[in-house]
């Protein structure tokens, strides 16, 4: 099977590629990677080809119809990781998120329809549900995004729904919680915590730090996507829930304890505009229909995370310089 992976040079996309190259995901003989290589993408994140899997890289923009048309030839499944994803940046400027997340998805869908691509997988986010003060979000919940990033992803989800309902394109949507793991840009919370501590710098924490988030390792997320491809159903949405729910403050404290550092390393700053207080996903549908359930807990992953960022200082320092 041949796949087009958009955004494969980014964090989650490159973890998916590494899972495919290692054999943890054994679905493809060839993968074409299309990535614009924005500040969050790095060609070095893409694993090389091997005897078991050919990986071809094309630098390009999912908004460019001619480029997409060229790389989608002969593809069995399009997996759309490509997105602007940092909420702070979406507060500063909405346009890049509209362009990449909405327009880019529409181009991919239109050309997938034109080329009769058998399957399209949209990688979405739990943030489309908005804050969940109590209980857990289920796939049928009303969408109530509170940031431009989340709104753009919700819009893309609706375009995917329309492509299925109107044209019967086999579209499958995943909505995942917060990811962690190697190759995550240091603007995101966990890499920022780690890299600031390695540099002996204070950790900025929004508001009172009691916002609750759910976490999953990017490798586990990748395995869930593979299950959606192989066992999911057309037109369905699957929440990809993690096994760790924790406040941002307690997350920081875990790293401080791991490195024997004092809480004076925390710097509370003015809260982010529209900051959602709590996310929580119900992963029952994924568990029962595609056989996925997260087992890795972030509390047990700290040594490996710290080791990776310690050993790859040149990689992340080049992103913050």
ABEGO torsion letter per residue (X at the ends): XBBBBBGAABAAAAAAAAAAAAGABBABABBBBBBAGBAABBAAABBBBBAABBBBBBBBBAABAAAAAAAABGBABBBBABBBABAAAAAABAAAAAAAAAAAAAAAAAAAAAAGBABBBBBBBAAAAEBBABEBBBAABBBBBABAAAAAAAAAAAAAAAAAAAAGBBBBBBBBBBBBEBGBBAABAAAAAAAAAAAGBBBBBBEAGABBBBBBBAAAAAAAAAAAAAABBBGBBBBBBBABBBBAAAAAAAAAAAAGBBAAABBBBBBBBGBBABBBBBAAAAAAAAGBBBABBAAAAAAAAAAAAAAAAAAAAAAAX
